[in-house]
Amino acid sequence: MCGIVGYVGDEQAAPILLMGLSKLEYRGYDSAGIAVRNEVTDKIAIVKAKGRLKTLVEKTDGGSAVPGTCGIGHTRWATHGEPSETNAHPHCTDDRSVVLVHNGIIENYQELKAKLLRSGYTFYSQTDTEVAVKLVDYYYKKTGTPLEAISRAMLRIRGSYAFGVMFKDYPGKLFAARKDSPLIIGQKDSGCLIASDVPAILDQTRRVYYIGNLEIAELSRDEIHFYNIDREEIQKDVVEIQWDAAAAEKGGYEHFMLKEIHEQPKAVQDTIGAYVKDGHVDLSETGLTDEKLASLKRIYIVACGSAYHVGMVGKYVIESMAGIPVEVDVASEFRYRNPILAEDSMVVIISQSGETADSLAALRLAKERNVPVLSVVNVVGSSIARESDYTLYTYAGPEISVATTKAYSTQLIAMYLLSIQSAFVQGKLEESCVSELLAEMETLPDKISKVLDDKERIQWFASKYANAHDIFFIGRGIDYAISMEGSLKMKEISYIHSEAYAAGELKHGTISLVEDGTLVIGVMTQKDLFEKTLSNMVEVKSRGAYLMGLTSYGNYSIEDTADFSVYVPKTEKYFTTSLAIVPLQLMGYYVSVAKGLDVDKPRNLAKSVTVE
């Protein structure tokens, strides 16, 4: 979950590294560091700082205090060892002959450390990364070549990693390697770059290569060479990134999260436009055929966090619309329960980054059992996208804030489209019904914009509850899935204890937690469940709860019960999540702002969970 960047070329490296790290700070922000080779002194300078990246920027005078045209940088999310300058990357050998940055977890680092201790190595940090750099050095001293040293180290390491490596004996060269952790290679006229994610290099180039698992890259000013684990050179095709660099900037908004909330109408429209052609769902871009959909007897949706909540919505919609049984699993549990995967089934992996470690492991398990995999991902060329049988790309563009908003909304569209087309090819929906559903889906961007127009009321209400200790979200059916995502948004950026409950479960224990002043948010967008959830709200109100009701325009009877009401435009019942989630995103955002918290970089969290 750390961020890596590297540059070799004609320009000063440090400013490029610091700018790249600023675009990757969402991946880790408890410490940062850079290593740059000074061509005049022929020494590698390493500068580290605990805390946010701005400390490192100040320490290096914006990079000008660290001259040189070849370097690597790192922003850290601690896994081994507390946040400190000592544990910060880059890590190096005692003589700085090998310097390395790392994203991932080395599972057998204790075993490797014991081996290196017996060979005379000493250690200054608590990190697994220091073990990695000294293991590379150990093999470099034996073989004399960087490629062989790196490949031998890779064969000994268990776990996940993306490495950026500098060797003192090889000026003007960078080396990179990866297994299960994201890493891309960029090329521009004045040099080459490595990075953990596309936004880090968008202002430098849009020409990238995707380095595969157990592969190594050797970069110089003009050339990039790729090798497999056996050090045999392999060829790669360059990919042109379509994202605009400006899309990764705040654009005048106070926070990325607010900007990305407001980008949802466009993101939703772009995703619909990619797959709805002439009034029909066209999934040909994904490789998924109508014949395959028609043959499905079961679907397994696997995801983490917000993507899991999308999966819950997908379950309700697919089962109701297409009649296909759907199981939804948290990715980190899926493979450990030894799932029984039926014939004529398909696994759907949902991941914004396409690099989520647990989801990637679930994908590989499905492939081992010969079950086809459809991935719903936002990042082109990501590991999950490359390893899937079918890939449905969402068109959210770069999402920087740790708390997902627009990626979540585009994933919902993917689930709606999959549901509609599955229902159609399985004979559960007439063509006229498909046309009506797609026509209503086309109205969602405008309706989301209308919800955003009401944000001042949400801001006012959020300021009243910025000091709340507990907030409960309740709903039934799809409204329960909405509640889960609303609760997650609240807890992850406001640090308020927040839980979502199926409203019918209140009397099975949860209602004992309600006391005077407890905020309970009831989500009631489903017409056939409205009265039942309203009854549950009356129950908690009688125990002292303060009620916020979220429903569709026209359900004004809610005001007889709720203390504060929020309305969203009416839409098809299957699509209500796309509208109802927006006030809850805004609620979490404005509570966090009122508390003076760092909205885009909540404590202890990182954007992409690329380690187990």
KOLTI-845763 format. One record per atom (N, C-alpha, C): residue in one letter; x, y, z. Coordinates in steps of 0.2 Angstrom, whole numbers, plus 5000, padded with zeros to 4 digits. Atoms other than C-alpha are relative to their C-alpha. Layout:
REM residues N
AXYZ...
This chain:
REM residues 612
M500449945000M500050005000M500450065000C499649945001C501550114999C500150034993G500049975007G501950224984G500850004998I499350005003I503550204973I500050054994V499949965007V504250324960V500750004999G499350005002G505850324951G500150044993Y499949965006Y506650434937Y500849994998V499350005003V508250414926V500050044993G500049965006G508650544912G500450065000D499649945001D509250714908D499850065006E500349954995E508150814921E500249995007Q499950014993Q508450844939Q499549955003A500450064998A507750684948A499550025006A500349994994A507250754965A499350034999P500749975000P505850874960P499549964996I500450045004I505150744948I499749945005L500250054995L505150614963L499550035005L500549974995L504350734975L499350014997M500749995003M502950784963M499749934999G500350075001G502650594959G499849985007L500350034993L502550554978L499450045002S500649964998S501350694980S499449984997K500650035003K500150604968K499949935003L500150074998L500450444977L499950005008E500150004993E500250504995E499449975003Y500650044998Y498550424996Y500249935001R499850074999R499550264996R500349995006G499750014994G500450295012G500350075002Y499849934998Y500950455022Y500250005007D499750004994D501750405038D500850025000S499349975001S503550445031S500149994993A499850005007A504350475015A500850014999G499249995001G506150475007G500150004993I499750005007I507150494991I500749985001A499350015001A508850434985A500250024993V499849975007V509750524971V500750005000R499350015002R511350494963R500350074998N499649945002N512550644962N500549994995E499550025005E513450634946E500750035001V499349974999V514850754952V500449965006T499650044994T515250664969T500049934999D500150075001D514750494962D499749975006K500250034993K513850464979K499250004999I500850005000I511950424982I499850035007A500349964994A511150544994A499349975002I500650034998I509750475004I499750055006V500349964995V508550595013V499349975002K500650034997K507050535024K499750055005A500349964996A505750615034A499449975003K500650034997K504350555046K499550054999G500649965001G502650615043G499850014993R500249985007R501850695028R500550024996L499549995005L502750725012L500350075000K499749935000K502850915015K500650005004T499450004996T504150875028T500649994996L499450025004L505250795016L500150054994V499949945005V504950935003V500450065003E499749944996E505451065016E500849985001K499450034998K506950955021K500550004994T499550015006T507650945003T499950074996D500149945004D507151124998D499749994993G500350015007G505951064985G500349954996G499650045004G507250944979G500650034997S499449965003S508551074974S500649985004A499450014996A509651024989A500349934999V499750075001V509850844982V500149994992P499950005007P510550864964P500249934997G499950065003G510650724952G499449984995T500550025005T509750644937T499749935000C500250064999C509450474943C499849985008G500250014993G508450424959G499349965001I500650044998I507050334968I499750035006G500349984995G505750384980G499449965003H500550044997H504450314992H499650045005T500549974995T502950365003T499749945003R500150074996R502650235017R499350005004W500550024995W501150155025W500349945004A499650054996A501950055039A499749935000T500250074999T501849865039T500449975006H499550034995H503449815048H500450065003G499649954996G504149935061G499650075000E500449944999E503350095067E500250064996P499849955004P503350255057P500650045003S499449974998S505050335059S500550024994E499549995005E506550405049E500449944999T499550065001T507550245052T499649954996N500350055003N506150135046N499750034993A500249975006A505750255031A500449974994H499650025006H506250205013H500350064997P499650065002P507450205004P500449975005H499550034996H508450075012H500649984996C499350015004C510250035008C500449955004T499550044997T511749925012T500450055004D499649954996D513050005024D500450044996D499649955004D514050075010D499650034994R500549975005R512550125000R500249984993S499950035007S513150014985S499349984997V500650025002V511349954984V499550045004V500549964997V509850064987V499349984997L500650035003L508050004986L499450035004V500649984997V506250054989V499549944998H500450065001H504849924991H499350025002N500750004999N502949914991N499849925001G500250075000G502249744998G500249985007I499950034994I502549625012I500549944999I499550065001I504049495013I499849955006E500350044994E503249355023E500549965003N499550044997N504849255026N500650045001Y499449964999Y505949405030Y500449985007Q499650024995Q506349335047Q500549944999E499650065003E507049175039E500650034996L499549985004L508049275027L500550055004K499649964996K508649395040K500549965004A499650044997A509349255050A500649974996K499550025004K510249195035K500550054999L499549945001L511049365032L500450025006L499649994994L511549385050L500549955001R499550055000R512449225049R500650014995S499549985006S513349295033S500450075002G499649944998G513949445043G499650074999Y500449945001Y512549575039Y499850025007T500349974994T511949695052T499450044998F500649975002F510249785052F499950065005Y500149934996Y509749965058Y499350015001S500749985000S507849955055S499649945002Q500550064998Q506349845060Q499649984993T500350015006T505849835042T500249934996D499950065004D505649685030D500450024994T499649975006T506349805016T500750005001E499350004999E508049815024E500349934998V499850075001V508149625023V500049994992A500050015007A507649635004A500750034997V499449965003V509049765000V500649965001K499450034998K510349665009K500049934997L500150065004L509749505001L500350014993V499749985007V510049584984V500750015000D499349995000D511749644989D500449935001Y499750074999Y512149464995Y500149974994Y499950035006Y511849394978Y500450044995Y499649965005Y512649544969Y500749995001K499350024999K514249504978K500249934998K499850075002K514149324973K500050004992T500150015008T513649354954T500350064997G499749945003G514249534950G499550034995T500449975004T512749574940T499350025003P500649984997P511149674945P499449954998L500650045002L509949564935L500049935003E500050064997E510549404942E499950005008A500149994993A510649474960A499250015001I500749994998I508849534959I499649944998S500450065001S508149374951S500149955005R499850054994R509049264964R499650025006A500449974994A508249374978A499349984999M500750025001M506549354970M499849935001L500250074999L506649174970L500049975007R500050014992R507049174989R499550035004I500549964996I505749294994I499349974999R500750025000R503949244998R499650065002G500449944999G502649374998G499850044994S500149965005S502249524988S500550065000Y499549945000Y503349664982Y500050034993A499749965006A503749804969A500650035003F499349974998F505549854970F500250054995G499649965004G506450004963G500750005003V499350014998V508349974964V500550044997M499449975002M509950074962M500649975002F499450034998F511650004961F500650054999K499549955001K513150124964K500549984994D499650025006D514150024951D499750014993Y500449995006Y512850064938Y499750064999P500349945000P512650244936P499650014994G500549995005G511250304925G499549944998K500550065001K510250144927K499549995007L500450034994L508750094938L499749934998F500350075001F508049924940F499349995004A500750014997A506249874944A499849935000A500250075000A505449704949A499350005004R500650004996R503749654955R499749935000K500450064999K502649514961K499450025004D500649994996D500849544966D499950075002S500149934998S501149734970S500050044993P500049965006P500749864957P500650044998L499449965003L502149944946L499950014993I500049985007I502150034930I500650034998I499449975002I503550094919I499850054994G500149945005G503450264909G500650024996Q499449975004Q504450334895Q499850064997K500149935003K504650514889K500650014996D499549985004D505850604878D500750005004S499449984996S507050654892S500249955005G499850054995G507050494902G499449955001C500450054998C506150344910C499850005007L500350004993L505050324926L499749935002I500450054997I504350194937I499550035005A500549984995A502850214948A499549955002S500550054998S501550124958S499350014997D500749995002D500050204950D500150064995V500049965006V499650304934V500150085002P500049934998P499350474943P500750035001A499349984998A501150484949A500450034994I499649995006I501850504931I499650044994L500449975006L500350584921L500350074998D499849945002D501150754921D500749994996Q499450015003Q502750674914Q499949964993T500150045006T502050554901T499449965000R500650055000R500550444896R500249944996R499850065004R501650314887R500349955006V499850054995V501750164899V500149934998Y500050075001Y502249984900Y499849975007Y500250044994Y501449854912Y500549955001I499650064999I502749744920I499749955004G500450064998G502149574924G500349975006N499850034994N502249464939N500749964999L499450035000L504049394942L500450024994E499649975005E504749514929E500550065003I499549954998I506249634930I500050054994A499949955005A506449804921A500750035001E499349965000E508149894917E499950064996L500149945003L507950074914L500650044999S499549955001S509150204907S499750064997R500349945003R508950374899R499549994994D500350015007D508450304882D499649944999E500250075001E508050124884E499749975006I500350044995I506950004894I500049934997H499950075001H507349814894H499649965005F500450044996F506149684901F500349935000Y499850074999Y506649514908Y499649965004N500350044995N505849364915N500449985006I499750024994I506349274931I500749974998D499450045002D507649174921D500550054996R499549945003R508449344914R500049994993E500150005007E507849304897E499650074998E500349935002E507349474888E499349984996I500650015002I505549484884I499750074997Q500349945003Q504549614873Q499450025003K500649974997K503249734880K499750054995D500349945005D501949844870D499850065005V500249944997V501750024875V499350015000V500749985000V500050084881V499950075001E500149935000E499450254879E499450015005I500549994995I498550314895I499550064998Q500549955002Q496950414891Q499850055005W500149954994W496750494908W500350074998D499749935000D497050684907D500450015007A499649984994A498350744919A499650055005A500449954996A497150884925A499549965004A500550044996A495950744931A500349985007A499750024993A497150704945A500250065004E499949944996E497150884951E499450025004K500649984996K495950964964K499550044996G500549965004G495251084951G499650055004G500349954996G494851214964G499649985006Y500450024994Y493951104976Y500549995006E499650004994E494551104994E500349935001H499850074999H494750914994H499949964994F500150055006F494950774981F499349975001M500650044999M493450684989M499450044998L500649965002L492250834986L500050014992K500049995008K492850854968K499849934997E500250075003E492650664965E499249995001I500750004999I490850674973I499750044994H500349965005H490450814960H500249974993E499950035006E491250714946E499649934998Q500350065001Q490050564948Q499550014994P500450005006P488750624935P500449994994K499650025006K490050624922K500349935000A499850074999A490850464928A499549954998V500650055001V489150374928V499850014992Q500249995007Q488750454910Q500549964996D499550035004D490450394903D500049925000T500050084999T490250214910T499449984996I500650025004I488450204903I500150004993G499849995007G489050274886G500449954997A499650055002A490350144885A499749934998Y500350075000Y489149994886Y499350004997V500749995003V487450064880V500050034993K500049985007K487350074861K499349994997D500750005004D485750114851D499549965004G500550034996G484650064866G500149935002H499850074998H485549894869H500650005005V499350014996V486849834882V500549974995D499450035004D488449804872D500649985004L499550024996L489649704882L500649974996S499550035004S490749654867S500750025002E499449984998E492149764874E500349965005T499850044994T492249654889T500249934998G499850075002G492449494879G499449955003L500550044998L490849424888L499449994995T500550015005T489649344876T499349995003D500750014998D487749334877D499949925001E500150074999E487949144875E500349985007K499750014993K489049144891K499550025006L500449984995L487849244901L499349965000A500650045000A486349134895A500149945003S499950064997S487248984902S500150005007L499849994993L487549054919L499449975005K500450024995K486748964934K500150025007R499849974993R487649044948R500550054999I499549955000I488649204951I500350015007Y499749984994Y489949234964Y500350075000I499749935000I490349414968I500550005006V499449994995V492049444977V500350075000A499749935000A492649614983A500150025007C499849974993C493249714998C499750075001G500249934998G492649875007G499450024996S500549975004S491549984996S499849964994A500250045006A491649864981A499649945003Y500450054997Y490949734993Y499250025000H500749974999H489449844996H499650014993V500250005007V489249864977V499849934998G500250075001G489249674976G499349985003M500750014997M487749674989M499550024996V500549975004V486749784978V499949964994G500050045006G487249674963G499649945001K500450064998K486549524972K499350015000Y500749985000Y484849604975Y499850014993V500249995007V484749664957V500049944996I500050065004I485349514948I499549945002E500450054998E484349394958E499250024999S500749985001S482749494957S499850014992M500149985007M482949544938M500149944996A499850055004A483849394931A499849935003G500250064997G483349254943G500649955001I499450044999I485149194944I500250005008P499750004993P485749144962P500750035000V499449974999V487149254968V500250005007E499750004994E488349234982E500550065000V499549944999V489349384989V500549985005D499550024995D490949354998D500550065001V499449954999V492249475006V500649964998A499550035004A493749434996A500549975005S499550034995S494849405012S499849935003E500350064997E493649265017E499949944995F500250055005F493349185000F500449944999R499650065002R494749074997R500249965007Y499950044994Y494949025015Y499549965003R500650044998R493248955017R500049944995N500050055005N493648835002N499449994997P500750005003P492148884992P499949954995I500350055005I491148764982I499850044994L500249965006L491048834965L499649954995A500450045004A489648764954A500250004993E500050005007E489648714936E499650064997D500449955003D489048844924D500050065004S500049944995S489548984936S500550054997M499549955001M490549144935M500250045006V499849954994V491549244948V500150074997V499949925002V491449434947V500450035005I499649974995I492849524955I500050074999I500149935000I492549704959I500650045004S499549974997S494049814962S500250074996Q499849945004Q494450004958Q500750004997S499350005003S496349984957S500149944996G499850065004G496349814950G500649965003E499450024997E497749774962E499949975007T500250024993T496849724978T500249935001A499650064999A497849584985A499549945002D500550064998D496349474993D499649994994S500450015006S495349504977S500449964995L499550035005L496849454966L500149925002A499950074997A497049294977A499449964998A500750035001A495149254975A500049984992L500050015007L495349274956L500449944998R499650055002R496749154955R499849935002L500350064998L495849024965L499449984995A500550025005A494349034953A500349974994K499750025006K495549014938K500349935001E499750064998E496348864947E499449954999R500550055000R494648784948R499650004993N500350005007N494248824929N499350045000V500649955000V492848954934V500250064996P499849935003P492849104922P499950065005V500049944995V493149274930V499950064996L500249935003L492349444925L500350055005S499849954995S493249584933S499750074998V500249945000V492549754936V500550055003V499549964998V493949874937V500150074997N499949945003N494450054934N500750024997V499449995002V496250044931V500249964994V499850035006V496749994913V500749965001G499350044999G498149854913G500149985007S499850034993S498049814931S500049935001S499950074999S498449644938S499349964999I500650035000I496649594940I499750004993A500250005007A496149654923A500349964995R499650045005R497549564914R499949935001E500050074999E497249404923E499349974999S500750025000S495349394921S499849984993D500250035006D494449304907D499650064996Y500449955003Y493249454904Y500250065005T499949944996T493549634909T499550064998L500549945001L492249774912L500350065003Y499749944997Y493149934914Y499550055001T500549944998T492250074923T500450064998Y499749945003Y492650254917Y499950065005A500049954995A492850344933A500650055000G499449965000G494550414929G500449995006P499650014994P495850434942P499750025006E500449984994E495150434960E500650005005I499549994995I496350504973I499849995007S500250014993S495450514989S499949935002V500050074997V495550365000V499349975000A500750025000A493650365002A499750004993T500250005007T492950304986T499350034999T500749975002T491450394978T499849994993K500250015007K491450404959K500249934998A499950075002A492250234957A499549955002Y500650044998Y490850154968Y499450014996S500649985005S489550244957S500149974994T500050035007T490250174941T500049935001Q500050074998Q490450004949Q499249985000L500750015000L488550014952L499749994993I500250015007I488250044934I500249944997A499850075003A489249894929A499549945003M500450054997M488149794941M499350004996Y500649995003Y486549864933Y500049974993L499950035007L487149824915L500149935000L500050075000L487649654920L499349965001S500750024998S485949624928S499550004994I500549995006I484949694913I500249954994Q499850045005Q485949594900Q499949935002S500150074998S485849434910S499349985000A500750025000A484049444912A499750004993F500250005007F483749484894F500249934996V499850065004V484749334887V499749945003Q500350064997Q484049214900Q499250004999G500750005001G482249264894G499650035006K500449984994K481749354910K499850074999L500249935002L481549534902L499950004993E500149985007E480749584886E500450054998E499649955003E481649694874E499750075002S500349944999S480349834878S500250025008C499849984993C480749824897C500750025000V499349995000V482649824893V500050084998S500049945003S482349984883S499850055006E500349964994E481350064898E500550015005L499449994995L482750024910L500650044998L499449975002L484150084900L499850084999A500249935001A483150244896A500050045007E500049974993E482950274915E500750005003M499350004998M484750234918M500350064997E499749945003E485250374906E499850065004T500249944996T484350494918T500450015006L499650004993L485450454933L500550065000P499549944999P486850584929P499650065002D500449944999D485550724929D499750005007K500350014993K484750654945K500550015005I499549994995I486350644954I500250075001S499949935000S486650824949S499550045005K500549964996K485050874957K500149985008V499850014993V485550784973V500550045003L499449964999L487150874973L499850085002D500349934999D486151044972D499850015007D500350004993D485451004990D500649995005K499550024995K487150984998K500150055006E499949954994E487051145009E499649985006R500450034994R485651065019R500449945003I499650054997I486750915021I500650035005Q499449974996Q488251025027Q499750035006W500249974994W487151115039W499849945006F500150064995F486550945047F500649975002A499450034998A488250875047A500450045005S499649964995S488951015057S499749995007K500350024993K487650975071K500249945003Y499850064998Y488250805072Y500749985000A499350015001A490150825070A500349975007N499850034993N490350775089N499749945002A500450064999A489250625088A500549945002H499650064998H489950465097H499849944996D500350065003D488850335088D499550024995I500549985005I487850345072I499849934997F500350065002F486750195066F499750014993F500449995006F486150175048F499649934999I500550065001I484650055045I499750004993G500450005006G483749995030G499949934998R500250075002R483049835021R500149994993G499950015007G483449755005G500650044997I499549955003I484449874993I500250055005D499949954995D484250005007D500549985005Y499550034996Y485249895018Y500750014997A499449995004A486649895005A500350075000I499949925000I486550085004I500350025007S499849984993S486650095023S500749985002M499350034999M488249985023M500550054998E499549955003E489150105011E500050075004G500149934997G488450265020G500449995007S499650014993S489150195037S500750004999L499350005002L490850155029L500350074999K499849945002K490950325022K500150055007M500049964994M490550405039M500649985005K499550024995K491750295050K500750014997E499350005002E493250295038E500350075000I499749945001I493450485036I499850055006S500249964994S492550555052S500349975007Y499850044994Y493250425065Y499449995005I500650014996I491450415072I499849935000H500250075001H490950245077H499350004997S500650005004S489650205064S499949924998E500150065002E488750045060E499350004996A500650015004A487449985047A499749935002Y500450054998Y486049865052Y499449994995A500750015003A484649775043A499550025005A500449974996A483249865050A499649955004G500350054997G482349705054G500349965006E499650044995E483749645065E500150055007L500049964995L483549795077L499849975007K500350024994K482549705090K500449935002H499650064998H483849555090H500650025003G499449984996G485049655100G500250074999T499749945001T485549815092T499750065003I500449944997I484149925099I500350015007S499849994993S484949905116S500650065000L499549955000L486350025110L499750074999V500349945001V485150165106V499850045007E500149964994E485050305119E499850074998D500249935002D484550485120D500550034996G499649965004G485250585106G500449964995T499750045005T485950435096T499750024993L500249985006L485850485078L499949934996V500250065005V484950345067V499850034994I500149985006I484950365049I499649954996G500450055004G483550275040G499950014993V500050005007V483650235022V499449964997M500650035002M481950205014M499850024993T500249985007T481950214995T499649944996Q500450055003Q481050044992Q499350005002K500749994998K479250064991K499749955004D500350064997D478749894996D500249995007L499750014993L479849905012L500050075004F500049934997F479550095016F499649995007E500350004994E478250065030E500349965005K499750044995K479149925038K500650035003T499449974997T480750025040T499850065004L500349954997L479750175045L499849985007S500250034994S479050065059S500649995005N499450014997N480850025064N500350075003M499849934998M481250215065M499650025006V500449984994V479750245077V500349965006E499850044994E480450105088E500650035003V499449974997V482150185090V499950075002K500249934997K481350365092K499849995007S500350004993S480450305107S500549985005R499550014996R482050255114R500550065001G499649935000G482750435112G500450014994A499649985006A483550425095A499850064996Y500149945004Y483750575084Y500049974993L500150045007L483150525066L500150054994M499949975007M483750575049M499749944995G500350055005G482650495035G500250024993L499849995007L483250475017L499549964996T500550035005T481950435004T499950044994S500149975007S481250474987S499550065001Y500549955000Y480250634983Y499349975000G500650035000G478450604987G499849965006N500150044994N478650505003N500050055006Y500049954995Y478250655014Y499849985006S500350024994S477450555027S500649995005I499450014995I479250525034I500150065005E499849954996E479250695041E499650005007D500450014994D477950645054D500449965005T499650044996T479350535061T500750025001A499349985000A481050595056A500150075002D499849944998D481850745064D500350044994F499749975005F482750785048F499949964994S500250045006S482250725030S500450024994V499749985006V483250715014V499749964995Y500450035006Y482450674997Y500550004994V499750015007V483150604981V499549994995P500550015005P482350604964P499749935000K500250075001K481250454960K500349974994T499850045006T481950314949T499849935001E500150075000E481850134945E500249975007K499850024993K481950044962K500749965000Y499450035000Y483449944956Y500650055000F499449955001F484450104953F500050055006T500049954995T484050194969T500750015004T499449994997T485750164976T500450064997S499649945004S486550284963S499850075003L500249944998L485550424970L500150015008A500050004993A485350384989A500750005003I499350004997I487250364992I500350075000V499749935000V487650544987V499950045006P500149964994P486850625002P500449975006L499650034995L487750495013L500850014999Q499349985001Q489450535005Q500150075002L499949934998L489150715008L500050015007M500150004992M488650685026M500749985003G499450024998G490250595029G500550054999Y499549955002Y491250725020Y500050065005Y500149944996Y490550875029Y500149995008V499850014993V490650795046V500850005001S499250005000S492550765043S500250075000V499849935001V492750945037V499950045007A500249974994A491851005053A500449985005K499550024994K493050905064K500750024998G499349985002G494550975055G500449954998L499650065001L495150805049L500350004993D499750005006D496150765034D499649954996V500550045004V494750705022V500349954996D499850045006D495750635008D500549955003K499550054997K497050545019K499849985007P500250024993P496150465034P500549965003R499550034997R497250395047R500049924999N499950075000N497850215046N499749974994L500350035006L497050195029L500450014994A499749985007A497750185011A499549984995K500450015005K496950184995K499949934997S500050065002S497450024988S500349955004V499750054995V497649874999V500349944996T499750055004T498949774990T500449955004V499750064996V499549665004V499549985005E500550034996E498549545014E500150025008
